[in-house]
Amino acid sequence: MEKDYFVPFASYGEDKFEEKRSKFTGRLWHVETAEEAVAKIKEMRETYWDATHNCYAYILREGNVMRYSDDGEPQGTAGMPILEVLRHENLTDCVCVVTRYFGGILLGIIEIFAKAYISTQLSDAIVFAVLIVVLLVKPDGLLSHKYRTWALEHPVGGEYPLGSLSMEELAGCNRAAIVVIARRPEQTDCTLTDSETQMLRSVTTAFDRTILVLATPGFVELNDAAMACPAIVWMGIAGQEAGSALADVLTAKALPMGRLPFSWPVSWTDFDAANAQADQFVGYRYFDSFGAELRWPFGYGLGYGTCALGSVSVGLDGTDVTVSAEVENIGETWPAAEAVQVYISRPDPTGAQPVWLLDCFARTKLLAPGERETVQLRFPVTELAAYRESACAFALEEGYYDVRVGFHSRGTYVAGSLRSMQRAMVRAVTPLRLDAPANDRVRDRKAAFTYPGEAEELTAAHKYAIRISPRNLPKRSRKKGRDFQGCYGDNEVHTLDDVRAGRCSVFTLVAAMDDHSLRQLVDQFGFCPASVPGALGASAALERYRIPAMQLAAGSEGLCLTKEIRGEDDAIIRRQYTTAFPSATLLAAAFSPDVCRAVGRAIGREMQEFGIHLWLAPSLNLLADPRAADAAGRWSEDPVLTGVLAAALAEGVSKYGAAVLRHGYLPEDAAMSQSALRDTWLLPYEIAAGSYRAALIPSGTFCGEVLGEDSPLVRSWIVDSRYRGMFLADGERYASGPQRIDLERSAIRILKLMLDIPK
């Protein structure tokens, strides 16, 4: 017998009742299309916008269409019962909307999400957060029942066919939309595809509130469709907890406090112009010096609360520059924190210097609305110096050094000026004879970024005189250090245990080792098979000398290892994986050494658990181009931020193992001057050198020099940074071929590293 269907006789019907002080109003309409049903639902949501819920269900005979929504009620407790009533009565071509005003007595679980997506401040803010990814605006999810049905039919996953959706239907069922644009770390496509652009246009047209989430390693060129989104979140490569972190941020369980570690220009071609300048003009040093247009400058970021810079003062305490900055949360609802950034403008008679450079930074604590905190920063006056090729030294030039304080590179205030009355050599360095020209580029001062009132700030800024004296400024001796002369022993066979027990020195042990053993220890370091599954390699184990193998792991987001847990019959019971941490670029967005130190400790504990001794940490090379395939593995476009945070990460690891000072690759640019090399590209290595026990030697050539352990560039860096650790080489270790004395020098560093790493 064919089933009968009934169409409501009247075009509209309504009824009301009250249950436990909650008021319910049910409304039923005759409709013939999905568009009519969605229009009625939307009308009710707009009319009764203050209601706790507007649940609905509708059935259409054409195509046998059935839809429902719980609208935030516990899943399956509202929309489904309405639909079941319609089906039980054999009703079709109708839509029913039940409006509920909550009366104060709970009928089920407490609502999880607010009626809007957390904060009205989001609607007019571009929010950059540190550890963020995925949001469910409502328990039903953005795609409601249709998506859940599709997911059950496709248990292995895949991409949901967006073309089968009606944006108007989704907008009628949901209060907000989240669009995620994702790229893998190795992807270099930094423009939005046509399908992504069309999706954004469709969503922003249908939804008043759209959150754009950029799950990308670095820069993405944002077109008009993307900028139409009222909220944009850059999440980078956020690791395995990315989804939970994003949900926490967008539901206000955690606050977005990240700041951009790189400049975000309007077009990807702007990086081509920046890279063409090379030299010291990297990132904001180029964009701000040449007045290029930006979406968001270096160090920029917003939160739910708003902080303002209060009184700022600059002073001199002996040979240290002191900066005091008051930060106040001027919002009324949300806690907030800021990253106070101090920039320095150097005297620049030749025009070869960037308009300003980051010198130091510090984060405030989380401030309640109306709360204030005074941030104190201190740095030695020697950090103001710039490298002078003619003198082969860092020098303070005669003139004014302007101290700027703010929250990003284009949002600073001139807090004071330090005047050097004469030129003074601060630190001499090892001479380099590279085929590198002098930095003679002259930029157009008129093209540099400026802001209203800057000239008045420069005039009104308090001036301080730098008292320079050879006795109170540290210098580095120009004299060449004593060359390594080789090891001398007692012709006895010693072991590493003897060194640990104090019965002999490392030099004595190395002197007793034969040439073959030395070559094994040095040349095979990192190239022997690893005993840890998934590890990069290991060092040679020399039983005669009781020298154990050291295990090496690589990965810019953690160790990337798997441990197999086996039972008594050697069968695998389970597998344990290491944590996928946020990438270096995202860690840099924290502007917090404490965060990086905590991540380092967590990685160190996993190193100890998995039996890893060395971790090839993220590269210290600058993020000159966020479009690069390895962008996620680099920290920042700024050398100070890169060096400070990388050092903090290594300090966290050091309790359990050792992180490797990894080079990346120096740019092979014949036009780079020695000033740029010293002031910019090698600066993060010098800052972080004291925190690392091992370094990875760069491979290839630079300015015509073959890079290796005994190359002039590497040797000068060793001397100038006072690096005392060991070296790994992924290319040619020795430019002239290893001799016995070279092997002994490397073996000493390896053995000292073994002795330093905690067991």
C-alpha positions in Angstrom: 0.0 0.0 0.0 1.4 3.4 -1.0 2.0 5.7 1.9 -0.1 8.9 2.1 1.4 12.3 2.6 -0.5 15.3 4.0 0.1 19.0 3.2 -0.9 21.5 5.9 -4.3 23.0 4.9 -3.5 26.4 6.1 -0.4 28.4 5.0 0.6 29.1 8.7 -0.1 27.7 12.1 1.2 28.6 15.6 1.1 27.3 19.2 2.8 28.1 22.5 3.5 26.4 25.8 5.7 26.9 28.9 7.8 24.2 30.6 9.9 24.9 33.7 9.7 28.6 33.0 11.1 28.1 29.5 8.8 29.5 26.8 8.3 27.6 23.6 6.6 28.8 20.4 6.0 26.5 17.5 5.3 27.8 14.0 4.4 25.8 10.9 4.3 27.0 7.3 3.4 25.4 4.0 6.4 25.6 1.6 7.2 24.0 -1.7 10.9 24.6 -2.1 14.1 24.5 0.1 14.6 28.2 -0.7 11.2 29.0 0.9 12.0 26.9 3.9 15.4 28.6 4.4 13.8 32.0 4.0 11.3 31.3 6.8 14.0 30.0 9.1 16.1 33.1 8.4 13.1 35.3 9.1 12.5 33.7 12.5 16.2 34.0 13.4 16.1 37.7 12.6 12.8 38.4 14.2 13.5 36.5 17.4 17.2 37.2 17.5 17.2 37.4 21.3 15.8 33.8 21.7 17.9 31.1 23.2 17.3 28.8 20.3 15.4 28.7 17.0 15.3 25.0 16.2 13.7 23.7 13.0 12.9 20.9 10.7 11.4 20.7 7.2 10.4 18.0 4.7 9.9 18.4 1.0 8.2 15.8 -1.1 10.2 16.8 -4.2 13.5 14.9 -3.9 12.5 13.5 -0.5 14.4 16.3 1.3 14.5 16.3 5.1 16.6 18.8 7.2 16.7 19.7 10.8 18.8 21.7 13.3 19.2 21.6 17.1 20.5 25.2 17.1 22.8 24.7 20.1 20.5 22.5 22.1 22.1 19.1 23.1 22.6 17.1 19.9 19.5 15.1 18.9 17.2 16.8 21.5 15.5 19.4 19.5 15.6 19.3 15.7 15.3 15.5 15.4 12.2 15.3 17.6 10.6 18.0 15.5 11.4 16.1 12.3 10.1 12.9 13.9 6.8 14.5 14.7 6.4 15.7 11.1 7.3 12.2 9.8 4.9 10.5 12.3 2.1 12.7 11.0 3.1 12.1 7.4 3.4 15.8 6.8 5.4 17.1 3.8 6.1 20.4 2.0 6.3 22.1 5.4 8.7 23.8 7.7 8.4 24.0 11.5 10.4 26.4 13.7 10.4 26.2 17.5 11.6 29.3 19.3 12.7 28.8 22.9 13.4 31.4 25.6 15.3 29.9 28.4 13.6 30.4 31.7 16.4 29.6 34.2 15.9 25.9 34.9 18.2 23.5 33.0 16.5 21.0 30.8 19.7 19.3 29.6 23.4 20.1 29.5 24.6 23.7 29.7 25.1 25.4 26.4 28.7 25.1 25.2 28.9 28.1 22.9 27.7 31.6 23.0 25.1 33.0 20.6 27.7 34.8 18.6 31.2 33.7 18.1 32.6 34.9 21.4 33.5 38.6 21.0 32.1 41.5 19.1 35.7 42.7 19.0 36.4 39.9 16.6 34.2 41.5 14.0 36.5 44.4 13.5 39.8 42.8 14.2 42.5 40.9 12.3 43.6 38.4 15.0 47.0 36.7 14.8 47.3 34.0 17.4 50.2 31.7 18.5 49.0 28.1 18.7 45.7 27.9 16.9 43.7 25.9 14.5 39.9 24.6 14.1 36.6 25.8 15.5 33.2 24.4 15.9 31.0 27.4 16.2 28.1 25.2 17.4 27.9 21.6 18.5 26.2 20.7 15.2 29.2 21.9 13.3 29.2 24.1 10.2 27.7 21.6 7.8 25.2 20.1 10.2 23.4 16.8 9.4 24.3 16.8 5.7 28.0 16.6 6.5 27.6 13.9 9.2 25.7 11.8 6.7 28.4 12.2 4.2 31.1 11.4 6.8 29.4 8.1 7.7 29.3 7.2 4.0 33.0 8.0 3.6 34.7 6.5 6.7 38.2 6.7 5.1 37.9 10.5 4.8 38.4 12.8 1.8 37.3 16.3 0.9 33.7 17.2 1.2 32.1 18.3 -2.1 31.5 22.0 -1.4 29.7 22.4 -4.7 26.8 20.3 -3.3 26.1 22.8 -0.5 23.8 25.7 -0.5 25.5 28.7 1.3 22.1 30.2 1.9 21.1 27.0 3.6 24.2 26.9 5.7 23.8 30.6 6.7 20.3 29.9 7.8 21.4 27.1 10.0 24.6 28.6 11.5 25.6 31.9 12.9 29.2 32.0 11.7 31.5 30.3 9.2 35.2 29.3 9.4 37.2 29.0 6.2 40.5 27.2 6.5 43.2 27.7 3.8 46.0 25.2 4.3 49.4 24.5 2.8 51.9 21.8 3.6 55.3 22.9 4.9 57.0 22.1 1.6 54.4 23.9 -0.5 55.6 27.1 -2.1 52.3 28.3 -3.6 51.6 31.6 -1.8 48.6 32.7 -3.8 45.0 31.7 -3.4 43.6 29.3 -6.0 40.5 30.1 -8.1 38.5 27.6 -6.1 39.6 29.1 -2.8 38.8 32.6 -3.9 35.3 31.5 -5.1 34.7 29.7 -1.8 35.6 32.8 0.1 33.3 35.0 -2.0 30.4 32.5 -1.5 30.9 32.3 2.2 31.4 36.0 2.9 28.3 36.8 0.8 26.1 34.4 2.7 27.6 34.9 6.2 28.0 38.2 8.1 30.6 36.6 10.3 33.4 34.7 8.6 36.7 33.7 10.2 39.6 33.0 7.8 42.2 30.6 9.2 45.5 30.5 7.4 47.2 27.1 8.1 50.2 28.0 6.1 54.0 27.9 6.7 54.4 31.6 6.1 53.1 34.3 3.8 50.0 34.0 1.6 48.9 36.8 -0.8 45.4 37.8 0.3 43.1 39.2 -2.4 39.9 41.2 -2.0 37.9 38.0 -1.3 40.1 37.1 1.7 40.2 40.7 3.0 36.4 40.7 3.1 36.5 38.3 6.1 36.0 40.3 9.3 38.5 38.1 11.2 41.8 36.5 9.9 43.9 34.2 12.0 47.4 33.0 10.9 48.2 29.7 12.6 51.3 28.6 10.8 52.3 25.0 11.2 50.9 24.5 14.7 51.7 20.8 15.4 49.4 18.1 16.7 47.4 20.2 19.1 46.6 22.8 16.5 42.9 22.0 16.4 42.4 22.1 20.2 44.4 25.3 20.4 42.3 27.1 17.7 39.1 26.0 19.4 40.4 27.3 22.7 41.4 30.6 21.2 38.2 31.2 19.3 36.1 30.2 22.3 38.1 32.5 24.6 39.5 29.6 26.7 42.9 30.9 25.6 43.8 34.4 24.3 45.5 35.2 21.0 48.8 36.7 21.8 51.0 36.0 18.9 52.9 38.6 16.9 54.1 38.3 13.3 57.7 37.2 13.0 57.9 38.4 9.4 56.5 41.3 7.4 53.3 40.6 5.4 53.3 42.7 2.2 50.4 43.1 -0.2 51.8 41.1 -3.1 54.2 38.2 -3.2 56.2 40.1 -5.8 57.3 42.5 -3.1 59.6 39.9 -1.7 61.4 39.8 -5.1 62.1 43.5 -4.7 63.3 43.0 -1.2 65.6 40.1 -2.1 67.0 42.1 -5.0 68.5 44.5 -2.4 70.2 41.7 -0.5 72.8 42.9 1.9 71.3 44.1 5.2 67.8 44.9 3.9 66.0 41.8 5.0 62.3 41.8 5.8 61.2 44.9 7.6 64.6 46.4 7.2 63.8 46.6 3.5 60.1 47.3 3.6 60.4 50.1 6.2 63.6 51.6 4.8 62.1 51.8 1.3 58.5 52.7 2.4 56.9 49.6 0.8 53.2 49.0 1.3 52.4 46.3 3.8 49.3 44.5 5.0 50.8 44.1 8.4 54.2 45.0 9.6 56.8 42.9 11.5 55.7 42.3 15.1 52.1 43.1 14.5 49.2 41.2 16.1 45.9 41.8 17.9 44.0 40.1 20.7 40.6 40.3 22.3 41.8 43.0 24.6 43.7 46.1 23.7 46.9 47.4 25.3 48.3 50.9 25.0 51.8 52.3 25.6 52.0 54.7 28.5 55.0 56.6 29.8 58.3 55.6 28.3 61.7 56.6 29.5 65.3 55.9 28.3 68.5 56.3 30.3 72.1 55.3 30.7 73.3 53.1 33.6 77.1 52.9 33.2 77.6 51.2 29.8 74.0 49.9 29.7 71.0 51.5 28.0 67.9 51.2 30.1 64.3 51.4 28.7 61.2 51.6 30.9 57.8 51.3 29.2 54.4 51.3 30.9 51.8 49.1 29.2 48.1 49.3 30.2 45.1 47.2 29.2 42.6 49.8 28.1 39.9 47.4 27.2 36.8 46.7 29.4 36.2 43.0 29.0 39.2 40.9 28.0 42.6 40.3 29.5 45.5 41.2 27.2 49.3 41.0 26.9 51.7 42.7 24.6 55.3 42.3 23.2 57.2 45.5 23.9 59.8 46.0 21.1 62.8 48.4 21.2 64.2 49.5 17.9 67.4 51.5 17.2 68.1 54.0 14.4 71.8 54.4 13.8 73.6 57.5 12.4 73.8 56.8 8.7 75.7 59.3 6.7 76.1 57.0 3.7 72.6 55.6 3.6 73.8 52.0 3.9 71.9 51.3 7.1 68.3 50.2 7.6 66.0 52.9 9.0 65.7 51.0 12.3 66.6 47.6 13.7 65.1 45.5 16.5 67.5 45.5 19.5 65.5 43.8 22.3 62.0 42.8 23.3 60.0 41.6 26.3 56.4 40.3 26.9 54.1 41.6 29.5 52.2 39.4 31.8 48.5 38.9 31.2 46.9 42.1 32.2 43.3 42.4 33.4 41.2 45.3 32.1 42.6 48.5 33.5 45.7 46.9 34.8 49.2 48.3 34.1 52.7 46.9 34.0 56.1 48.6 33.7 58.4 46.6 31.5 62.1 47.1 32.1 64.6 46.4 29.3 68.4 46.7 29.4 71.1 46.2 26.8 74.8 47.2 26.6 75.7 50.3 24.6 78.0 48.2 22.5 74.9 46.7 20.8 74.4 50.0 19.1 77.7 49.5 17.1 77.8 48.6 13.4 80.5 46.8 11.6 83.0 48.9 9.6 84.8 47.0 6.9 87.6 49.5 6.7 88.5 49.0 10.4 87.6 45.3 10.6 85.7 46.2 13.8 82.4 47.1 15.3 82.3 50.9 15.9 80.1 53.5 17.5 79.8 56.3 14.9 79.5 60.0 15.9 75.9 61.1 15.9 72.5 60.3 17.4 71.2 56.8 18.1 67.4 57.1 18.3 65.6 54.7 20.7 62.1 53.7 19.5 59.6 51.8 21.6 56.4 50.2 20.4 54.4 47.1 19.6 55.5 46.6 16.0 58.1 48.0 13.5 55.6 50.6 12.2 54.1 51.5 15.5 56.9 52.9 17.6 57.5 56.1 19.6 60.8 57.9 19.8 61.5 57.6 23.5 65.0 59.1 23.6 68.3 59.7 21.7 71.8 58.6 22.6 74.5 60.8 21.2 78.0 59.5 20.6 80.4 62.5 20.6 83.1 60.6 18.7 83.8 57.5 16.7 84.9 54.6 18.9 86.0 51.0 18.1 84.0 48.7 20.3 85.1 45.3 19.2 87.7 44.1 16.8 87.0 40.9 14.8 89.0 38.4 12.8 89.8 39.8 9.3 88.2 38.1 6.4 89.6 38.1 2.9 86.5 37.4 0.9 85.6 38.5 -2.5 82.8 40.7 -1.1 82.3 44.4 -2.1 81.8 47.2 0.4 78.3 48.2 1.1 78.0 51.3 -0.9 74.3 51.3 -1.6 72.6 54.6 -1.0 68.9 54.6 -0.4 66.5 57.4 -0.9 65.8 58.8 2.6 62.6 60.4 1.4 61.3 56.9 0.5 61.6 55.6 4.0 58.5 54.9 6.0 57.5 57.7 8.3 54.4 58.7 10.3 52.7 61.9 11.4 54.5 63.5 14.3 57.8 61.6 13.9 59.8 64.8 13.3 58.3 66.4 16.4 59.2 63.3 18.4 62.8 63.4 17.2 63.1 67.0 18.2 61.4 66.6 21.6 63.2 63.4 22.6 65.5 63.7 25.6 69.2 63.5 24.5 71.8 61.5 26.4 75.5 61.6 25.9 77.4 58.3 25.6 80.6 58.6 27.6 83.1 56.5 25.6 86.3 55.4 27.2 88.6 52.6 26.1 88.5 51.4 29.7 84.8 50.8 30.0 84.1 49.3 26.5 84.9 45.6 25.9 87.2 44.9 23.0 88.3 41.8 21.3 92.0 41.3 20.7 93.1 41.5 17.1 95.9 39.0 17.8 95.4 35.6 16.3 94.9 32.9 18.9 97.4 30.2 19.4 97.0 27.5 16.8 96.2 23.9 17.9 99.5 22.0 18.0 98.1 18.5 18.3 97.8 16.1 21.3 100.6 14.6 23.3 100.0 11.5 25.4 101.8 8.9 27.6 101.6 6.1 25.0 99.0 4.3 27.1 95.6 3.1 25.9 92.9 5.0 27.7 89.2 5.0 27.6 86.4 7.6 27.9 85.7 6.1 31.3 89.2 7.2 32.4 88.4 10.7 31.3 85.1 10.7 33.3 87.0 9.4 36.4 89.7 12.0 36.1 92.5 9.5 35.4 93.4 11.3 32.2 92.4 14.2 30.0 90.6 14.2 26.7 93.8 15.3 25.0 95.6 12.2 26.4 92.9 9.9 25.2 92.9 11.4 21.7 96.7 11.2 21.5 96.5 7.4 22.2 94.0 6.8 19.5 95.2 5.3 16.2 94.5 7.0 12.9 91.8 4.6 11.8 89.8 5.1 15.0 90.1 8.8 14.7 88.7 8.7 11.2 85.9 6.5 12.3 85.0 8.9 15.1 85.2 12.1 13.0 84.3 11.2 9.4 81.5 8.8 10.3 79.9 11.0 12.9 76.1 11.0 12.1 76.5 8.6 9.2 76.4 5.3 11.1 73.2 3.3 11.3 71.0 4.5 14.1 69.7 2.1 16.8 66.6 4.3 17.3 63.9 3.6 14.7 63.5 6.7 12.5 66.6 8.5 13.7 68.8 10.3 11.3 72.0 8.4 12.1 74.6 7.8 14.8 78.3 8.2 15.6 80.7 5.3 15.5 81.0 3.2 18.6 84.6 2.4 19.5 84.6 -0.5 22.0 88.4 -0.4 22.5 88.2 3.2 23.9 84.7 2.7 25.5 83.3 5.4 23.3 79.5 4.9 22.8 77.5 5.8 19.8 75.5 9.0 19.8 72.1 9.0 18.2 71.0 11.9 16.0 67.4 12.9 15.1 66.2 15.6 12.8 62.9 17.5 12.3 62.0 21.2 12.5 58.8 20.4 14.5 60.3 17.9 16.9 62.1 14.6 16.8 59.8 12.7 14.3 60.5 9.3 15.9 58.5 6.2 16.6 59.2 3.8 19.5 58.1 0.2 19.2 56.9 -1.4 22.5 57.4 -5.1 22.3 56.2 -8.0 24.5 57.9 -11.1 25.7 57.5 -12.9 22.3 59.1 -9.8 20.6 55.7 -8.9 19.1 54.9 -5.2 18.8 52.3 -4.3 21.5 52.0 -0.7 20.5 53.9 2.2 19.0 54.7 5.4 20.8 55.3 8.6 18.7 57.1 11.8 19.6 55.2 15.0 19.8 54.7 17.3 16.7 55.5 20.7 18.1 54.7 24.1 16.4 57.2 25.1 13.8 60.1 27.5 14.5 58.2 30.3 12.7 55.2 29.9 14.9 57.3 29.7 18.0 58.9 33.0 17.0 55.4 34.5 16.9 55.3 34.1 20.7 58.1 36.7 21.1 58.8 34.8 24.3 62.0 33.0 25.3 60.1 31.4 28.1 57.8 29.7 25.6 60.7 28.4 23.6 62.5 27.3 26.7 59.5 25.3 27.7 59.2 23.7 24.3 62.9 22.9 24.5 62.5 21.1 27.8 59.6 19.0 26.4 61.7 18.0 23.4 64.6 17.3 25.7 62.5 14.9 27.8 61.5 13.0 24.7 65.1 12.9 23.6 66.0 11.2 26.9 63.0 8.8 26.6 63.8 7.8 23.1 67.6 7.6 23.5 68.5 10.6 21.3 71.6 12.6 22.1 71.6 15.3 19.4 68.7 17.0 17.8 69.2 18.9 14.6 67.2 21.9 15.6 65.5 24.4 13.3 67.7 26.6 11.1 69.2 29.8 12.4 69.3 31.3 8.9 67.0 34.3 8.4 63.5 34.0 7.0 64.4 36.3 4.1 61.6 34.9 2.0 58.5 33.4 3.7 57.5 31.8 0.4 60.4 29.4 0.6 59.8 25.6 0.9 61.7 25.5 4.3 60.0 28.7 5.6 58.4 26.8 8.6 61.8 25.6 9.8 63.2 29.1 10.1 62.5 31.5 12.9 62.2 35.1 11.7 63.4 37.7 9.3 65.0 39.5 12.2 68.4 38.2 13.5 67.9 39.3 17.1 64.6 37.6 17.5 66.0 34.5 15.7 69.1 34.3 17.9 67.4 35.0 21.3 64.6 32.4 20.8 66.9 29.8 19.3 69.2 30.2 22.3 66.2 29.7 24.7 65.2 26.6 22.8 68.7 25.1 23.2 68.8 26.0 26.9 65.6 24.0 27.4 67.0 21.0 25.6 70.4 21.2 27.3 69.3 19.4 30.5 68.5 16.3 28.6 70.6 16.4 25.4 72.0 18.9 22.9 70.4 20.9 20.1 72.5 21.6 17.0 73.2 25.1 15.8 72.0 24.5 12.3 73.0 26.8 9.4 70.4 26.4 6.8 72.2 27.9 3.8 73.9 31.3 3.6 72.7 33.2 0.5 75.3 32.8 -2.3 75.2 36.4 -3.2 78.4 37.9 -4.5 77.0 41.4 -3.9 76.7 40.9 -0.1 79.1 43.0 1.9 81.0 42.0 5.0 78.9 44.5 6.9 75.8 42.6 6.0 77.4 39.3 6.9 78.5 40.6 10.3 75.6 42.8 11.2 72.8 40.6 9.9 73.4 37.0 8.7 75.9 35.9 11.3 74.3 37.8 14.2 71.8 35.1 15.2 74.7 32.5 15.3 76.7 34.8 17.6 73.8 35.4 19.9 73.0 31.7 20.2 76.5 30.3 20.2 76.9 30.1 23.9 73.7 28.0 24.3 74.7 25.3 21.7 77.1 22.4 22.1 77.2 21.4 18.4 77.0 23.2 15.1 76.3 22.1 11.6 78.8 23.5 9.1 77.2 25.2 6.1 77.9 23.5 2.8 78.6 25.0 -0.6 80.3 28.3 -1.3 79.9 31.9 -0.1 81.6 34.8 -1.9 83.9 32.4 -3.7 84.9 30.6 -0.5 84.4 26.8 0.0 82.8 26.5 3.4 84.2 23.9 5.8 85.5 23.6 9.3 88.9 25.1 8.4 87.5 27.8 6.0 88.3 31.4 6.9 84.7 32.3 7.3 83.9 29.5 9.7 87.1 29.9 11.6 86.5 33.6 12.1 83.0 32.9 13.4 84.5 30.4 15.9 86.9 33.0 17.2 84.5 36.0 17.2 81.6 34.2 18.8 83.8 32.3 21.3 82.2 29.0 20.2 83.6 26.0 22.0 81.4 23.3 20.8 81.8 20.6 18.1 81.0 20.7 14.4 79.0 18.5 12.1 79.4 18.8 8.4 76.8 18.0 5.7 79.3 19.0 3.0 83.0 19.2 2.8 84.5 19.3 6.3 88.0 20.4 5.4 88.9 22.5 2.4 92.4 21.1 2.2 91.7 17.5 3.2 91.9 16.2 6.8 95.3 15.7 8.4 96.0 14.0 11.7 96.0 17.3 13.5 92.6 18.2 12.0 91.2 14.8 13.1 92.5 15.3 16.7 90.9 18.8 16.9 87.5 17.4 15.8 87.8 14.3 18.0 88.4 16.5 21.1 85.2 18.5 20.4 83.2 15.3 19.9 84.4 13.7 23.1 83.8 16.9 25.1 80.2 16.9 23.7 79.8 13.3 24.9 81.0 14.2 28.3 78.7 17.2 28.6 75.4 15.5 27.5 73.6 14.1 30.5 73.3 10.3 30.7 
